[in-house]
Amino acid sequence: MNSKVLVAGIIGGIVAFLLGWLVYGILLMDFMAGQAGSATGVSKEMPDMLPLVLGNLFWGLAYAYIFGTWANIKTFSGGAMGGAIVGGLFAAAFDLIMLGTTNIMTPTGAIVDVIASIVMSAVVGGVIGWWLGRGSAA
């Protein structure tokens, strides 16, 4: 992983963390709380910040690695499209598996989560694509 991809991943991780705080911590907090399934005691009162920050950092690094190493994405629009597709597919896969195996979320909550993930992943992917394309002829 070269330094440009590494920096793109760190920037993407920061954007993912901030968007997660905005989307899930503020905008959808009450709605998603109402979409909890019958499982109880699964949400923490206060999240453990270290795993949360590291998880977002790894998301950013995964997008940056895919875009910078395999997909050659170097524009905001290309990154947004790639981010929306990859993020939507992973969110749908994860949420459907959780719906099939746990009681932590309602189907409506899962649908909203996939939509939120698509939007957030598009922004994260766009920022990463933009960073990777800086200084190169598009």
Residue frames as qw, qx, qy, qz and C-alpha x, y, z in Angstrom:
[[0.000, 0.892, 0.452, 0.000, 0.00, 0.00, 0.00],
 [0.450, 0.345, -0.027, 0.823, 1.61, 3.26, -1.09],
 [0.166, -0.242, -0.434, 0.852, 1.49, 6.46, 0.93],
 [0.296, -0.052, -0.242, -0.923, -1.21, 8.10, -1.22],
 [0.599, -0.287, -0.673, -0.325, -3.54, 5.13, -0.66],
 [0.463, -0.276, -0.666, 0.516, -2.70, 5.09, 3.06],
 [0.007, 0.134, 0.204, -0.970, -3.48, 8.80, 3.45],
 [0.450, -0.146, -0.455, -0.754, -6.68, 8.37, 1.41],
 [0.579, -0.303, -0.757, -0.013, -7.70, 5.56, 3.76],
 [0.294, -0.271, -0.536, 0.744, -7.07, 7.66, 6.85],
 [0.203, 0.051, -0.063, -0.976, -9.03, 10.58, 5.38],
 [0.539, -0.193, -0.630, -0.524, -11.82, 8.19, 4.39],
 [0.490, -0.296, -0.763, 0.300, -11.87, 6.74, 7.90],
 [0.081, -0.211, -0.351, 0.909, -12.19, 10.20, 9.43],
 [0.384, -0.019, -0.303, -0.872, -15.02, 11.09, 7.04],
 [0.559, -0.231, -0.764, -0.223, -16.75, 7.76, 7.80],
 [0.342, -0.284, -0.681, 0.582, -16.48, 8.37, 11.55],
 [0.086, 0.182, 0.160, -0.966, -17.88, 11.90, 11.30],
 [0.478, -0.065, -0.492, -0.725, -20.69, 10.83, 8.97],
 [0.499, -0.251, -0.828, 0.053, -21.56, 7.92, 11.27],
 [0.164, -0.284, -0.539, 0.776, -21.81, 10.33, 14.19],
 [0.264, 0.143, -0.091, -0.949, -24.00, 12.70, 12.16],
 [0.542, -0.050, -0.607, -0.579, -26.25, 10.10, 10.52],
 [0.635, -0.268, -0.724, 0.001, -26.60, 7.46, 13.24],
 [0.385, -0.209, -0.560, 0.703, -25.71, 9.51, 16.32],
 [0.115, 0.265, 0.194, -0.938, -27.92, 12.50, 15.54],
 [0.427, 0.128, -0.365, -0.817, -30.22, 12.27, 12.50],
 [0.693, -0.070, -0.615, -0.369, -31.39, 8.65, 12.82],
 [0.068, 0.232, -0.817, 0.524, -30.75, 8.02, 16.51],
 [0.509, 0.052, 0.497, -0.700, -34.37, 8.05, 17.68],
 [0.777, 0.294, -0.251, -0.497, -35.70, 6.31, 14.56],
 [0.572, 0.311, -0.758, 0.043, -33.15, 3.47, 14.76],
 [0.136, -0.173, 0.778, -0.588, -33.78, 3.06, 18.49],
 [0.675, 0.159, 0.289, -0.660, -37.42, 2.40, 17.58],
 [0.774, 0.382, -0.402, -0.306, -36.35, -0.24, 15.05],
 [0.096, -0.422, 0.874, -0.220, -34.64, -2.49, 17.56],
 [0.630, -0.096, -0.708, -0.305, -35.85, -6.04, 17.47],
 [0.771, -0.549, -0.197, -0.255, -36.79, -8.13, 20.47],
 [0.744, 0.018, -0.385, 0.546, -33.18, -8.57, 21.62],
 [0.310, -0.935, -0.061, -0.161, -32.49, -6.47, 24.72],
 [0.603, -0.718, 0.252, 0.237, -29.32, -5.13, 26.24],
 [0.818, 0.239, 0.262, 0.453, -27.33, -5.23, 23.00],
 [0.294, 0.797, 0.011, 0.528, -26.66, -1.49, 22.68],
 [0.545, -0.192, -0.390, 0.717, -24.10, 0.17, 24.90],
 [0.118, -0.895, -0.327, 0.279, -25.06, 3.35, 26.72],
 [0.053, 0.886, -0.339, -0.313, -21.79, 4.90, 25.56],
 [0.903, 0.402, -0.135, 0.065, -19.85, 3.32, 22.69],
 [0.723, -0.439, 0.258, 0.467, -16.27, 2.15, 23.16],
 [0.285, 0.892, -0.128, -0.327, -14.48, 4.79, 21.12],
 [0.231, -0.552, 0.724, 0.343, -11.28, 2.90, 20.28],
 [0.449, 0.171, 0.852, 0.211, -12.98, 0.02, 18.40],
 [0.383, 0.802, 0.415, -0.196, -15.39, 2.51, 16.81],
 [0.088, 0.865, -0.321, -0.375, -12.57, 4.73, 15.52],
 [0.294, -0.367, 0.825, 0.313, -10.52, 1.73, 14.37],
 [0.517, 0.405, 0.754, 0.008, -13.51, 0.19, 12.59],
 [0.371, 0.888, 0.160, -0.220, -14.10, 3.39, 10.62],
 [0.091, -0.745, 0.559, 0.353, -10.39, 3.64, 9.86],
 [0.425, -0.086, 0.870, 0.233, -10.42, 0.12, 8.43],
 [0.509, 0.675, 0.525, -0.099, -13.49, 0.97, 6.30],
 [0.202, 0.919, -0.167, -0.296, -11.61, 3.94, 4.88],
 [0.237, -0.543, 0.749, 0.297, -8.52, 1.84, 4.25],
 [0.558, 0.225, 0.795, 0.082, -10.58, -0.87, 2.53],
 [0.464, 0.828, 0.287, -0.132, -12.17, 1.63, 0.14],
 [0.041, 0.875, -0.392, -0.282, -8.83, 3.34, -0.52],
 [0.413, -0.323, 0.814, 0.249, -7.13, 0.03, -1.22],
 [0.565, 0.458, 0.685, 0.049, -9.89, -1.14, -3.59],
 [0.354, 0.911, 0.162, -0.138, -10.09, 2.20, -5.38],
 [0.023, -0.880, 0.422, 0.216, -6.37, 2.95, -5.50],
 [0.349, -0.399, 0.827, 0.190, -5.00, -0.51, -6.18],
 [0.415, 0.219, 0.872, 0.138, -7.63, -2.45, -8.13],
 [0.335, 0.742, 0.578, -0.053, -10.23, -0.06, -9.53],
 [0.402, 0.086, 0.207, 0.888, -8.04, 2.94, -10.42],
 [0.074, -0.860, -0.487, -0.136, -10.73, 5.36, -9.21],
 [0.465, -0.093, -0.099, 0.875, -9.39, 8.91, -9.19],
 [0.131, -0.385, -0.212, -0.889, -12.41, 11.23, -9.21],
 [0.325, -0.027, 0.551, -0.768, -15.02, 12.26, -6.69],
 [0.742, 0.154, -0.079, -0.647, -17.85, 11.01, -8.92],
 [0.681, 0.231, -0.690, -0.079, -16.15, 7.68, -9.61],
 [0.166, 0.145, -0.807, 0.548, -15.44, 7.23, -5.91],
 [0.488, 0.010, 0.347, -0.801, -19.01, 8.15, -4.99],
 [0.805, 0.165, -0.324, -0.468, -20.40, 5.58, -7.43],
 [0.586, 0.214, -0.762, 0.173, -17.95, 2.90, -6.30],
 [0.042, -0.148, 0.687, -0.710, -18.56, 3.73, -2.65],
 [0.645, 0.016, 0.137, -0.752, -22.34, 3.58, -3.05],
 [0.818, 0.167, -0.473, -0.283, -22.17, 0.21, -4.79],
 [0.492, 0.187, -0.769, 0.362, -19.64, -1.41, -2.44],
 [0.150, -0.127, 0.573, -0.795, -21.22, 0.11, 0.67],
 [0.703, 0.011, -0.015, -0.711, -24.73, -0.83, -0.40],
 [0.785, 0.132, -0.589, -0.141, -23.78, -4.41, -1.19],
 [0.358, 0.147, -0.766, 0.513, -21.93, -4.90, 2.09],
 [0.323, -0.089, 0.422, -0.842, -24.69, -3.25, 4.13],
 [0.782, 0.034, -0.206, -0.587, -27.41, -5.30, 2.43],
 [0.693, 0.139, -0.703, 0.077, -25.44, -8.52, 2.93],
 [0.168, 0.130, -0.709, 0.672, -24.74, -7.76, 6.59],
 [0.450, -0.050, 0.279, -0.847, -28.26, -6.56, 7.42],
 [0.802, 0.048, -0.364, -0.470, -29.94, -9.51, 5.69],
 [0.589, 0.103, -0.759, 0.257, -27.71, -11.99, 7.51],
 [0.024, -0.082, 0.603, -0.793, -28.48, -10.23, 10.81],
 [0.629, -0.024, 0.003, -0.777, -32.22, -10.29, 10.02],
 [0.808, 0.079, -0.526, -0.254, -31.99, -14.00, 9.33],
 [0.668, 0.034, -0.657, 0.347, -29.99, -14.88, 12.43],
 [0.230, -0.105, -0.543, 0.801, -30.73, -12.34, 15.17],
 [0.114, -0.789, -0.600, -0.065, -33.45, -10.19, 16.72],
 [0.397, -0.385, -0.140, 0.822, -31.50, -6.93, 16.82],
 [0.107, 0.289, -0.193, -0.931, -33.32, -4.97, 14.10],
 [0.610, 0.495, 0.497, -0.369, -36.64, -4.82, 12.29],
 [0.608, 0.373, 0.526, 0.463, -36.86, -5.18, 8.49],
 [0.153, 0.954, 0.195, 0.170, -37.69, -1.46, 8.25],
 [0.419, -0.834, 0.281, 0.222, -34.59, -0.64, 10.27],
 [0.691, -0.118, 0.550, 0.454, -32.51, -2.80, 7.96],
 [0.473, 0.681, 0.419, 0.369, -33.84, -1.02, 4.86],
 [0.067, -0.996, 0.011, -0.063, -33.10, 2.39, 6.36],
 [0.609, -0.605, 0.403, 0.318, -29.65, 1.18, 7.41],
 [0.677, 0.207, 0.510, 0.488, -28.85, 0.08, 3.85],
 [0.275, 0.869, 0.267, 0.312, -30.01, 3.44, 2.46],
 [0.321, -0.930, 0.166, 0.068, -27.97, 5.34, 5.06],
 [0.712, -0.342, 0.469, 0.395, -24.95, 3.15, 4.30],
 [0.602, 0.517, 0.418, 0.442, -25.26, 3.85, 0.58],
 [0.070, 0.970, 0.079, 0.220, -25.34, 7.61, 1.15],
 [0.499, -0.797, 0.311, 0.138, -22.46, 7.55, 3.65],
 [0.763, -0.101, 0.494, 0.404, -20.38, 5.22, 1.50],
 [0.506, 0.726, 0.294, 0.362, -20.92, 7.45, -1.53],
 [0.093, -0.980, 0.130, -0.122, -19.52, 10.44, 0.35],
 [0.651, -0.569, 0.458, 0.207, -16.60, 8.46, 1.80],
 [0.758, 0.212, 0.483, 0.385, -15.85, 6.94, -1.60],
 [0.352, 0.884, 0.172, 0.255, -16.09, 10.33, -3.27],
 [0.274, -0.917, 0.288, 0.018, -13.60, 11.89, -0.88],
 [0.720, -0.323, 0.543, 0.285, -11.22, 8.96, -1.33],
 [0.675, 0.501, 0.419, 0.344, -11.54, 9.09, -5.13],
 [0.134, 0.980, 0.001, 0.149, -10.91, 12.82, -5.09],
 [0.463, -0.772, 0.415, 0.133, -7.81, 12.39, -2.91],
 [0.766, -0.066, 0.551, 0.325, -6.42, 9.62, -5.07],
 [0.567, 0.643, 0.374, 0.353, -6.85, 11.74, -8.20],
 [0.152, -0.957, 0.049, 0.243, -5.18, 14.87, -6.84],
 [0.198, -0.723, 0.524, 0.406, -2.34, 15.94, -9.06],
 [0.425, -0.008, 0.828, 0.366, -3.03, 13.39, -11.79],
 [0.311, 0.174, -0.399, -0.845, -4.51, 13.99, -15.21],
 [0.600, 0.171, 0.643, -0.445, -8.03, 12.56, -15.23]]
